[in-house]
Amino acid sequence: MIVPFLDVRASYASLKPEIDAAVLRVLDSGWYILGAEVEAFEAEFAAYCEARHCVGVASGLDALVLSLRASGIGPGDEVIVPSNTFIATWLAVSQVGATIVPVEPDPKTHTIDPRRVEDALTSKTRAIIPVHLYGVPADLDPLLEIAKRHGLRVIEDAAQAHGARYGGRRIGAHGDIVCWSFYPGKNLGAFGDGGAITTDDADLAAQVRLLGNYGSRQKYKNEVQGYNSRLDPIHAAALRVKLTHLDAWNDRRRAIQARYTAELPADLMKVQRVSQVMEPVWHLSVVRCAHREKVQAALTARGIATLIHYPIPPHRQDAYAMLAKEEGSYPIAEELARQVLSLPMGPAMSDEMQDAVIAAVNEIAAAGL
Ligand SMILES: *Cc1c(COP(=O)(O)O)cnc(C)c1O
């Protein structure tokens, strides 16, 4: 059996008549920038996230950049980010001219380690960007407590965590502002690029809205040097349809992860750990393997597609060569980059496909490496 990593077309196929009608409604309306469809999505997504405000933007990266700018963060300010994340988290800090301060994760949860955050604080620290990596919420309570004690902003990177909960409450407004991506492969994905912020802070929401629309509230009156970063109505219309199915899709992801956790051989692969306060949505199912390349090759040979999120930590990327962070600078991020392996995961994955993955892994474990 061939098992794909993720079938992004499946959610469209299952909802085709509804999504087609929603997109055609926008085409027929003649209204292609902002407007009623975007406002409706913003209201529905804010309600879903248990947040007071939502503002659509053009991408997850823009959501982070605009959140930093709306928080008044720029040159001379330090921002704490995980040493293991998708590069966008770092790029946003660079784009506003602030200084990146990487902090290592807890290797069991893969999310930023609050104890290490405390050690990284200086008089210049202005914000922490926890990333809810792979759909598992970062340990927010201790981070919020540190932020409160030191007067820091908490800007959550929730690009992989649509629908997750922490302490019984949805990700959406635990921190000051929460950044979302609707890149097609995310748990809630559009048919192109898209993003949003959610927050309980009306001023922050207004500031992001202003910045994302040329710094203009009133046409041809520009208050600040803004950006063109808006969520398109076509995407908003499709996302409104998909949002009503997100909980069911996340339930399916949780069922798949539960089986992986119970049925994969623990000596060959370690699954991501979570604590009681976290209700993850398993954007990805990432395991740690001491012999990753061999395991991946053996799975490929058996028709099982896997990926690596992410093979090179940001500090080792050419894009950050100027930081001169040698091999060994962030050993936990580096070891995770060598060991992580993402197994097939998605709402459309069948029981038979998962049977095939689990059987293949157990076969590889039994054969020895
Ligand atoms: C996808 C992603 C982003 C960026 O989102 P885009 O919409 O692709 O710009 C940021 N952070 C994380 C953790 C992501 O996974």
The ligand as a Tripos MOL2 file, in Angstrom:
@<TRIPOS>MOLECULE
LIG
   15    15     1     0     0
SMALL
NO_CHARGES

@<TRIPOS>ATOM
      1 C1          3.5900   28.0430    8.2930 C.3       1 LIG1
      2 C2          4.2680   28.6940    9.4270 C.ar      1 LIG1
      3 C3          4.5150   30.0860    9.4540 C.ar      1 LIG1
      4 C4          4.3310   30.9830    8.2650 C.3       1 LIG1
      5 O1          3.1060   30.9640    7.6650 O.3       1 LIG1
      6 P1          2.9690   31.4060    6.1220 P.3       1 LIG1
      7 O2          1.5190   31.5630    5.9470 O.co2     1 LIG1
      8 O3          3.5710   30.3370    5.2860 O.co2     1 LIG1
      9 O4          3.6960   32.7140    5.9730 O.co2     1 LIG1
     10 C5          5.0460   30.6290   10.5980 C.ar      1 LIG1
     11 N1          5.3590   29.8670   11.6600 N.ar      1 LIG1
     12 C6          5.1740   28.5480   11.6580 C.ar      1 LIG1
     13 C7          5.5200   27.7680   12.8780 C.3       1 LIG1
     14 C8          4.6370   27.9060   10.5390 C.ar      1 LIG1
     15 O5          4.4760   26.5780   10.5410 O.3       1 LIG1
@<TRIPOS>BOND
     1     1     2 1
     2     2     3 ar
     3     2    14 ar
     4     3     4 1
     5     3    10 ar
     6     4     5 1
     7     5     6 1
     8     6     7 2
     9     6     8 1
    10     6     9 1
    11    10    11 ar
    12    11    12 ar
    13    12    13 1
    14    12    14 ar
    15    14    15 1
@<TRIPOS>SUBSTRUCTURE
     1 LIG1         1 GROUP 0 **** ****
